[in-house]
């Protein structure tokens, strides 16, 4: 980036309410919601992918089709469904989750689960059959075979988790619907994420601030990507 462009962005950087905690609170909410949603999705998706990858059952292709369809499911529809579920008239209305981080986690869980499941399933299916046969010949149980396959597919699983995290942290529509983009009277984020903050700043004409928040979002995604790549490279060289 040219020096003159950096100089033009400096006033906007200095104007950001870092001291008041606004930006840090937005970053915290983004990471808190996305990481918990992806962690829960991983705990659900990986076992499902293992079962589908190592067993044959009636309706398997239908389940795979549903998972693949879910990868492109409109996020605003997911947001509406979750909003109905947590609303006063919904089945979870008594929990009072509407416009909370927990509701945002629910919507991001739904969005992250299909890509994590599908990519993990592809990674497991891509493990050479000879690896499974070798584990069986050595007297391995089904659990042992599954663990061996998971070890061989760990790079693909890490990629799946990264894909789920990317979809979760970059989400706008569903988290805006179920979270409400709320801040406290002091300007501290309650349900405002980086993506919804960027949208708000851009709509109000504060493009420099929106670009800086966008840069923060990109740095976070690149940091997670670097961790996953490093993990994968270590797995390949071992």
DOLO-187272 format. One record per residue (C-alpha): residue in one letter; residue number from 0; z, y, x. Coordinates in steps of 0.25 Angstrom, whole numbers, plus 5000, padded with zeros to 4 digits. Layout:
% DOLO-187272
+---+-----+------+------+------+
! r !   k !   c3 !   c2 !   c1 !
+---+-----+------+------+------+
! a ! NUM !    Z !    Y !    X !
...
+---+-----+------+------+------+
END
This chain:
% DOLO-187272
+---+-----+------+------+------+
! r !   k !   c3 !   c2 !   c1 !
+---+-----+------+------+------+
! x !   0 ! 5000 ! 5000 ! 5000 !
! x !   1 ! 4996 ! 5014 ! 5006 !
! x !   2 ! 5008 ! 5023 ! 5011 !
! x !   3 ! 5004 ! 5034 ! 5001 !
! x !   4 ! 5005 ! 5024 ! 4989 !
! x !   5 ! 5019 ! 5019 ! 4994 !
! x !   6 ! 5023 ! 5034 ! 4995 !
! x !   7 ! 5019 ! 5036 ! 4981 !
! x !   8 ! 5028 ! 5024 ! 4976 !
! x !   9 ! 5040 ! 5028 ! 4984 !
! x !  10 ! 5045 ! 5039 ! 4973 !
! x !  11 ! 5044 ! 5028 ! 4963 !
! x !  12 ! 5052 ! 5018 ! 4971 !
! x !  13 ! 5062 ! 5029 ! 4973 !
! x !  14 ! 5063 ! 5032 ! 4958 !
! x !  15 ! 5066 ! 5017 ! 4955 !
! x !  16 ! 5080 ! 5016 ! 4950 !
! x !  17 ! 5084 ! 5006 ! 4961 !
! x !  18 ! 5098 ! 5013 ! 4962 !
! x !  19 ! 5100 ! 5011 ! 4948 !
! x !  20 ! 5097 ! 4997 ! 4948 !
! x !  21 ! 5085 ! 4997 ! 4938 !
! x !  22 ! 5075 ! 4990 ! 4947 !
! x !  23 ! 5085 ! 4980 ! 4953 !
! x !  24 ! 5089 ! 4976 ! 4938 !
! x !  25 ! 5075 ! 4974 ! 4934 !
! x !  26 ! 5072 ! 4965 ! 4946 !
! x !  27 ! 5085 ! 4958 ! 4943 !
! x !  28 ! 5081 ! 4955 ! 4929 !
! x !  29 ! 5067 ! 4951 ! 4933 !
! x !  30 ! 5072 ! 4941 ! 4943 !
! x !  31 ! 5084 ! 4936 ! 4935 !
! x !  32 ! 5075 ! 4933 ! 4923 !
! x !  33 ! 5064 ! 4927 ! 4930 !
! x !  34 ! 5072 ! 4918 ! 4940 !
! x !  35 ! 5080 ! 4912 ! 4929 !
! x !  36 ! 5069 ! 4910 ! 4920 !
! x !  37 ! 5061 ! 4903 ! 4931 !
! x !  38 ! 5073 ! 4895 ! 4936 !
! x !  39 ! 5075 ! 4890 ! 4922 !
! x !  40 ! 5060 ! 4887 ! 4920 !
! x !  41 ! 5060 ! 4879 ! 4933 !
! x !  42 ! 5071 ! 4871 ! 4929 !
! x !  43 ! 5064 ! 4867 ! 4917 !
! x !  44 ! 5049 ! 4867 ! 4922 !
! x !  45 ! 5051 ! 4859 ! 4934 !
! x !  46 ! 5057 ! 4846 ! 4927 !
! x !  47 ! 5047 ! 4847 ! 4916 !
! x !  48 ! 5036 ! 4848 ! 4926 !
! x !  49 ! 5042 ! 4836 ! 4934 !
! x !  50 ! 5043 ! 4827 ! 4921 !
! x !  51 ! 5028 ! 4831 ! 4917 !
! x !  52 ! 5023 ! 4829 ! 4931 !
! x !  53 ! 5029 ! 4815 ! 4934 !
! x !  54 ! 5029 ! 4809 ! 4920 !
! x !  55 ! 5018 ! 4806 ! 4909 !
! x !  56 ! 5021 ! 4808 ! 4895 !
! x !  57 ! 5014 ! 4810 ! 4882 !
! x !  58 ! 5010 ! 4825 ! 4879 !
! x !  59 ! 5011 ! 4829 ! 4894 !
! x !  60 ! 4998 ! 4836 ! 4894 !
! x !  61 ! 5002 ! 4844 ! 4882 !
! x !  62 ! 5015 ! 4848 ! 4889 !
! x !  63 ! 5006 ! 4852 ! 4901 !
! x !  64 ! 4997 ! 4860 ! 4892 !
! x !  65 ! 5009 ! 4867 ! 4885 !
! x !  66 ! 5015 ! 4871 ! 4899 !
! x !  67 ! 5001 ! 4876 ! 4904 !
! x !  68 ! 5000 ! 4884 ! 4891 !
! x !  69 ! 5013 ! 4890 ! 4893 !
! x !  70 ! 5009 ! 4896 ! 4907 !
! x !  71 ! 5000 ! 4906 ! 4899 !
! x !  72 ! 5009 ! 4908 ! 4887 !
! x !  73 ! 5010 ! 4923 ! 4884 !
! x !  74 ! 5023 ! 4929 ! 4889 !
! x !  75 ! 5025 ! 4938 ! 4877 !
! x !  76 ! 5024 ! 4926 ! 4867 !
! x !  77 ! 5035 ! 4920 ! 4876 !
! x !  78 ! 5043 ! 4932 ! 4875 !
! x !  79 ! 5042 ! 4933 ! 4860 !
! x !  80 ! 5046 ! 4918 ! 4858 !
! x !  81 ! 5058 ! 4921 ! 4867 !
! x !  82 ! 5061 ! 4934 ! 4860 !
! x !  83 ! 5061 ! 4926 ! 4846 !
! x !  84 ! 5070 ! 4915 ! 4852 !
! x !  85 ! 5081 ! 4925 ! 4857 !
! x !  86 ! 5080 ! 4935 ! 4845 !
! x !  87 ! 5090 ! 4936 ! 4834 !
! x !  88 ! 5082 ! 4927 ! 4825 !
! x !  89 ! 5078 ! 4917 ! 4836 !
! x !  90 ! 5085 ! 4904 ! 4840 !
! x !  91 ! 5092 ! 4910 ! 4852 !
! x !  92 ! 5096 ! 4923 ! 4845 !
! x !  93 ! 5111 ! 4920 ! 4845 !
! x !  94 ! 5110 ! 4921 ! 4861 !
! x !  95 ! 5106 ! 4935 ! 4860 !
! x !  96 ! 5096 ! 4934 ! 4871 !
! x !  97 ! 5086 ! 4944 ! 4866 !
! x !  98 ! 5082 ! 4955 ! 4877 !
! x !  99 ! 5090 ! 4948 ! 4888 !
! x ! 100 ! 5087 ! 4942 ! 4901 !
! x ! 101 ! 5089 ! 4928 ! 4896 !
! x ! 102 ! 5078 ! 4930 ! 4886 !
! x ! 103 ! 5069 ! 4935 ! 4897 !
! x ! 104 ! 5073 ! 4922 ! 4905 !
! x ! 105 ! 5069 ! 4914 ! 4893 !
! x ! 106 ! 5055 ! 4920 ! 4891 !
! x ! 107 ! 5052 ! 4919 ! 4906 !
! x ! 108 ! 5057 ! 4904 ! 4906 !
! x ! 109 ! 5047 ! 4901 ! 4896 !
! x ! 110 ! 5036 ! 4909 ! 4904 !
! x ! 111 ! 5039 ! 4902 ! 4917 !
! x ! 112 ! 5041 ! 4888 ! 4913 !
! x ! 113 ! 5026 ! 4885 ! 4910 !
! x ! 114 ! 5021 ! 4889 ! 4924 !
! x ! 115 ! 5032 ! 4883 ! 4931 !
! x ! 116 ! 5031 ! 4870 ! 4924 !
! x ! 117 ! 5015 ! 4869 ! 4925 !
! x ! 118 ! 5015 ! 4872 ! 4940 !
! x ! 119 ! 5026 ! 4863 ! 4943 !
! x ! 120 ! 5019 ! 4852 ! 4935 !
! x ! 121 ! 5006 ! 4854 ! 4943 !
! x ! 122 ! 5014 ! 4854 ! 4956 !
! x ! 123 ! 5021 ! 4841 ! 4952 !
! x ! 124 ! 5008 ! 4835 ! 4947 !
! x ! 125 ! 5001 ! 4838 ! 4960 !
! x ! 126 ! 5011 ! 4830 ! 4969 !
! x ! 127 ! 5003 ! 4818 ! 4974 !
! x ! 128 ! 5006 ! 4805 ! 4967 !
! x ! 129 ! 5009 ! 4798 ! 4980 !
! x ! 130 ! 5021 ! 4806 ! 4981 !
! x ! 131 ! 5027 ! 4801 ! 4968 !
! x ! 132 ! 5023 ! 4787 ! 4972 !
! x ! 133 ! 5029 ! 4788 ! 4985 !
! x ! 134 ! 5042 ! 4792 ! 4979 !
! x ! 135 ! 5042 ! 4781 ! 4969 !
! x ! 136 ! 5039 ! 4770 ! 4980 !
! x ! 137 ! 5051 ! 4775 ! 4987 !
! x ! 138 ! 5059 ! 4772 ! 4975 !
! x ! 139 ! 5061 ! 4786 ! 4970 !
! x ! 140 ! 5065 ! 4788 ! 4955 !
! x ! 141 ! 5058 ! 4797 ! 4946 !
! x ! 142 ! 5068 ! 4808 ! 4950 !
! x ! 143 ! 5064 ! 4805 ! 4965 !
! x ! 144 ! 5049 ! 4806 ! 4962 !
! x ! 145 ! 5051 ! 4819 ! 4954 !
! x ! 146 ! 5059 ! 4825 ! 4966 !
! x ! 147 ! 5048 ! 4821 ! 4976 !
! x ! 148 ! 5037 ! 4827 ! 4967 !
! x ! 149 ! 5045 ! 4840 ! 4965 !
! x ! 150 ! 5047 ! 4841 ! 4981 !
! x ! 151 ! 5032 ! 4839 ! 4982 !
! x ! 152 ! 5029 ! 4849 ! 4971 !
! x ! 153 ! 5039 ! 4860 ! 4975 !
! x ! 154 ! 5029 ! 4870 ! 4980 !
! x ! 155 ! 5022 ! 4869 ! 4967 !
! x ! 156 ! 5035 ! 4870 ! 4959 !
! x ! 157 ! 5039 ! 4882 ! 4967 !
! x ! 158 ! 5025 ! 4888 ! 4964 !
! x ! 159 ! 5028 ! 4885 ! 4949 !
! x ! 160 ! 5041 ! 4892 ! 4950 !
! x ! 161 ! 5035 ! 4904 ! 4956 !
! x ! 162 ! 5024 ! 4905 ! 4945 !
! x ! 163 ! 5035 ! 4904 ! 4935 !
! x ! 164 ! 5043 ! 4915 ! 4942 !
! x ! 165 ! 5030 ! 4924 ! 4942 !
! x ! 166 ! 5028 ! 4923 ! 4928 !
! x ! 167 ! 5043 ! 4925 ! 4924 !
! x ! 168 ! 5045 ! 4938 ! 4933 !
! x ! 169 ! 5031 ! 4944 ! 4929 !
! x ! 170 ! 5033 ! 4942 ! 4914 !
! x ! 171 ! 5033 ! 4955 ! 4906 !
! x ! 172 ! 5030 ! 4952 ! 4891 !
! x ! 173 ! 5041 ! 4941 ! 4888 !
! x ! 174 ! 5052 ! 4947 ! 4895 !
! x ! 175 ! 5049 ! 4961 ! 4889 !
! x ! 176 ! 5050 ! 4954 ! 4875 !
! x ! 177 ! 5062 ! 4946 ! 4877 !
! x ! 178 ! 5069 ! 4956 ! 4887 !
! x ! 179 ! 5066 ! 4969 ! 4881 !
! x ! 180 ! 5065 ! 4976 ! 4895 !
! x ! 181 ! 5079 ! 4982 ! 4894 !
! x ! 182 ! 5087 ! 4990 ! 4903 !
! x ! 183 ! 5101 ! 4995 ! 4902 !
! x ! 184 ! 5105 ! 5010 ! 4900 !
! x ! 185 ! 5107 ! 5011 ! 4915 !
! x ! 186 ! 5093 ! 5006 ! 4917 !
! x ! 187 ! 5097 ! 4992 ! 4922 !
! x ! 188 ! 5088 ! 4981 ! 4918 !
! x ! 189 ! 5093 ! 4971 ! 4908 !
! x ! 190 ! 5080 ! 4964 ! 4904 !
! x ! 191 ! 5069 ! 4973 ! 4911 !
! x ! 192 ! 5061 ! 4965 ! 4922 !
! x ! 193 ! 5052 ! 4970 ! 4932 !
! x ! 194 ! 5040 ! 4967 ! 4924 !
! x ! 195 ! 5045 ! 4974 ! 4912 !
! x ! 196 ! 5050 ! 4986 ! 4920 !
! x ! 197 ! 5036 ! 4987 ! 4926 !
! x ! 198 ! 5030 ! 4987 ! 4912 !
! x ! 199 ! 5039 ! 4998 ! 4908 !
! x ! 200 ! 5037 ! 5007 ! 4920 !
! x ! 201 ! 5022 ! 5006 ! 4919 !
! x ! 202 ! 5022 ! 5009 ! 4904 !
! x ! 203 ! 5031 ! 5022 ! 4907 !
! x ! 204 ! 5021 ! 5026 ! 4918 !
! x ! 205 ! 5030 ! 5023 ! 4930 !
! x ! 206 ! 5020 ! 5016 ! 4937 !
! x ! 207 ! 5026 ! 5017 ! 4951 !
! x ! 208 ! 5039 ! 5011 ! 4946 !
! x ! 209 ! 5031 ! 5000 ! 4939 !
! x ! 210 ! 5023 ! 4997 ! 4952 !
! x ! 211 ! 5036 ! 4996 ! 4960 !
! x ! 212 ! 5043 ! 4987 ! 4950 !
! x ! 213 ! 5030 ! 4979 ! 4951 !
! x ! 214 ! 5031 ! 4978 ! 4966 !
! x ! 215 ! 5045 ! 4973 ! 4965 !
! x ! 216 ! 5040 ! 4962 ! 4955 !
! x ! 217 ! 5029 ! 4958 ! 4965 !
! x ! 218 ! 5039 ! 4957 ! 4976 !
! x ! 219 ! 5048 ! 4948 ! 4968 !
! x ! 220 ! 5037 ! 4939 ! 4965 !
! x ! 221 ! 5032 ! 4939 ! 4979 !
! x ! 222 ! 5046 ! 4936 ! 4984 !
! x ! 223 ! 5047 ! 4924 ! 4975 !
! x ! 224 ! 5033 ! 4919 ! 4979 !
! x ! 225 ! 5037 ! 4920 ! 4994 !
! x ! 226 ! 5049 ! 4911 ! 4991 !
! x ! 227 ! 5041 ! 4901 ! 4984 !
! x ! 228 ! 5030 ! 4901 ! 4994 !
! x ! 229 ! 5040 ! 4899 ! 5005 !
! x ! 230 ! 5046 ! 4888 ! 4998 !
! x ! 231 ! 5033 ! 4881 ! 4996 !
! x ! 232 ! 5029 ! 4883 ! 5010 !
! x ! 233 ! 5042 ! 4876 ! 5015 !
! x ! 234 ! 5039 ! 4865 ! 5005 !
! x ! 235 ! 5025 ! 4862 ! 5010 !
! x ! 236 ! 5029 ! 4862 ! 5025 !
! x ! 237 ! 5041 ! 4853 ! 5023 !
+---+-----+------+------+------+
END
